[in-house]
Amino acid sequence: MDDYYYVNFISKGGLMMNILMTGGTGFIGEALVTQLVSEGNHIYVLTRHPKKYQDTPNISYISYQFPINRLPFIHAIINLAGESLFGYWTAKKKENIMTSRIEATNALIKMMAKMEDKPHTFISASAIGYYGTSESLIFTEETEDAGNDFLANVTMNWERTAGIAEDFSIRTVYTRFGLVLAKNGGSLPLMALPVQYFIGGKIGRGTQWISWIHLEDCVRLIVYSLHNKSIQGPVNVTAPHPQRNKEFIKTLASVKGRPSFFPTPGFLLNVALGEMSTLITDGQYVLPKKALDSEFEFNYEYLEDALRDIYR
């Protein structure tokens, strides 16, 4: 590894940070890497296939077998790795969803254990699926009880594994992601497809809550959590104003200049998608209490503003 990787320098934002990251080539990870690099940080992206990517002066792609003693001091670790939830949930798919998250997190825990000088912060991805589903309850980070479905079990085990970092006196944050909105990534393009072709409408009952966030605010809140030492434990990465599915689709159709009166029966999704359909037909009302209490400012509090920016 070249010598410049070991050099800290003063950027506009202060002392550069060396940040180790998993999932840095994914949907959220790519946007986060771009933001962190723009602030003068150096990102070490852990990947199973580092040779697929080209290093730059601010981004190094390394394998999970890379010797820890060859890295400079790592100020923070961000863990976004995990198999996509999209796809028919066979028994094998569900096993991969769980094990991919636990194994990647365990690998980072083992790296931290070997580091003589520990990172000051560990941010590990999670999801609002932790809370289970409900049309009547409001969930915040103060909600202690997890749900009892598959996704709740995944996130509970994921966070429990990440929490081992606290034994090393490392500030640990669990970013519980809601539906992250962007034009060319995540689930919004799939949601927008029927709307685009004039066959959009509410899905199932249409009363299920969608707790969403614009990708830009998602990245900003992760970075905010990285720098704000008072934030630890679960952080809901959602906008302050969730929408019911029927209102979400109606707003999406309005922004795209399309009608929204073709409902999709929930049973059709159950047939087509199996258990994965719960991501669409069920939901939860999640408030980002920690972000609001710490005076984080959302650029896109309201869905229409977020969608108009995405489709401008």
N, C-alpha and C positions, 0 to 999 in steps of 0.2 A: 504494500500500500504506500502511495506517495507521501512524502513528508508533509505536504500542505494539509493533509487530513488531520494532522495533530495540532494544527495551529489555531488558536482562538484569536479572533480579531474583533475590534470594536465596529459595530455597524450603526446605522442610524437609530436603531432601537436599543442599543446598549451592547452588552457582551453576547456574542454569538453563542447559541446552544447547539450541542451535538445531540441529535434526537434519533433514537433507534425506533423503527416502525415496522409493524407487520400490516399487510393489507394495503400497502402504499401504491399498488398498481390497480386498485379497485375503484369503484364509482366514487365513494366519499374520499378514499385515500389519495387519489390523484389530485383532487381539488385541494385537499389539506396540504399535501406536499408542495403544491404550487404556492399556496399562501405562506407557508413556513419558510420556503426558500426566498420569497420576496422580502421577508423580514431579515434576511441575512443568516439564517440558520443552515447547518449542514445536516442532511437527512441520510441515515443509513437504512436502506430499505431491505428488510429480510424477505427473501423469496426463495422458493424451491428451484427456480430457474434463472439465476442471476445473469447468465450469458445471453439471455434474450433481450437484455436492456443495456443501454449505453450510459456509462457513467458521465457525469458532468462535474465541474468544480464544486457544486453544492449538493449533488446527489450521488451516493454510492450504493450499488446493488450488491448485496452479499448473501451468501447461503447461510442456512441455519447451523452449518458445521464450521463457520468462520471462527477462528480462535479469538476468544474474548480479549485476551491479553494484547492483541494487535489493534484493538480499537482505542481511540482516545477516551477521555472521561466522557461518559454519557450522562447528560443532564436530565434527560427524561426519556421515557419509553411510551409509545402509543401503540395499542394493540387493536387492529381492526380486522384481523383475519377470521375467516369462517366461510364455509360453503354457502352458496346462495340458497335462499329459501324457495326460490322459484323452481317449479318442476313437480311432477306427481310424487306425493309422499309415500313411496314404497317403504318397506321396513328398512331396506338398505339406505335409501335416501335419508330417512330420519336418523339412522345411525351416523351417517356422514355429517349431517347438520350438527349433531351433538359432538362427535369426536373431533371434528376439524377445529372447533372452538376450544375445546378442553386441551387438546394436544398442543395447539399453538400457544395457548396461555401458559401451559406447563413448561414449554420450552423456554419462554421468557422468564418464568420464575426461576428455573435452573440457571439461566444466564445471570440473573441478579444475584443469586446465591454465590456465584463464582467471582463476582465483581468486588474487588477490594474496597473501592470507593463506589457507594451505591448511588443510583439516580435519586434526584429529589422528588420526582413525580412519576407515577404510573397511571396512564389513562387507558382503560380497557373498555371496549365496546360492549354494549348490552342492548336491550330493546324494551319498549313499553309492553311487549308481550309478557313481561314479568308479572304484570298486574292481573292477567286474565282478561276476560271480556265482560262488559256490562253496558247497558243502555241508561242506567240510572245513577251509578256511582261516579264520583269525581276522585281521580287518583292524583296524588302528589308524591314527592319524595318521602313524605312522612308516612305514607301508606306502607306498613310493615309486612302485611300478609301477602304472599305471592298467590297467583292463581293456581288452578289444579289441572291445567291442560298441558299439552306437549311443549308449547313455546315457553310457558311459565317455568316448566321443569328445566328446559335448556338454559334459560337466562339465569335461573337460580343457581344451577351448577356452575355456569360460566362465571358469575360474580363470586361465588364461593372460592373457586380456584384462583381468580385474580386477587382475592382478598389476602392470600398468603403473603403478598408483597408488604402488607402492613406489619408483618412479623419482622421485617427488615427496617422498620421505621420509615418506610417510603409512603409519602402521601398518595393515596389511591382513590381514583375517581372512576365511577361506572357510568358511562354515557349511554343512557337509555334512549335509543333513537326511535322517533316516530316515523311516519311516512315522509321521506325526504324527496322534495320536489325539484326536478330539473328537466330540461327539455329532452336531453339525449341520454338519460340514465335513470336507474331506479324503475319504479312501477308506473310513473306518470305517463310515459309514452303508450303503455298498454291500456291505461284507463282512457286516454285521449283518442285511441284508435276508433272505437265505435262512434264517438262524438264526431270525429272528423268525417266519417262516412254517413252522417245523418241518421244513425241508429242508436244514439246514446240515450241513456235514461238511468233512473235509479236502479240499484242492484239489490235484489231481494226486497226486504221490507223498506229499505231506504232510510231507516231510522238509526242505523248503526253509526257510531261516532267515528270520525277520522281525525286523529291527532297528527297534524302535518307540520312540516317546517321547510322553508326554502333552503336549498343547498348552500347558498351564501351565508345565511344565518347559522346553519348547522356547523359549517367550518369556523365561523367567527366564535361560536359558543365553545367549541373544542379548544380553540386557541385561548379564549378568555379563561377557561378552566385550567389551562396549562400555566397561565401567568398568575392567576388569583390564588394565593396560598390558603385562603380561607375556605375554598371549596374542596370538599372531599366527600367520599361516599357516592350515592346515586345522584345523577343529574339528569332530569328529563330534557331531552333535546327535541323540544316541540315548540310551536308557536303558541301564543297565549289564547288563541281563539279557535278551538276545534270546530269542525263542521259535521253535521249529519251527512250521510252519503248522498241523499237526494239533493241537499243544498250544495254539496261539493260539486256534483255532476252538473247541476243547474248553472252554477257559477262558471265552471269550466266551459260549458256549451256557450254561455253568453260571451265569454272572452273570445272564443273561437268563432263566434257568429253562426252557431249551429243550433238546431232544436234539441230538446232533451225529453221527449215524451215516449221513448221506446224502452220500457223497463225490461230488465233481465231477471227472470225468475231465479230465485236462489237455488232451487233444486237442479237447474241445468248446470250451474257451476259445481254443485256437489258431484254430479255425474261426470262432468268434464275434468275436474281438478282433484276430486277426492277430498281428503282431509285438508289439503292446502287451501281449499276454498274459504276456510275460516279467516284467512288474511283479508278477505274481501267482504264476506257476509257478516262477520262479527267485528267488534271494535271496542274502543274504550276512550273515555273522556279524560285526557291527561293534561295537567297544568304544569308549566315549568316554574314551580314555586321558587326554587333556589336561584334560578337566573333572574327572576323578577325581584326577589328580596335583595340580591346583590347588585341591583340596578343595571343589569345588562340591558342594552338597548337593541331591540330587534329592528332590523331594517324593514321587515315585512311581517307585521303583526296580523294583517288581514289577508284572507285567501285571495280575494280579487286582486289586490296589489301584487301579491306574489305571482299569480298566474299572468297578469298583464306584463310583468317584467320578464317572465320566462318566454312568453310568446310575442314580445314586442317586435 
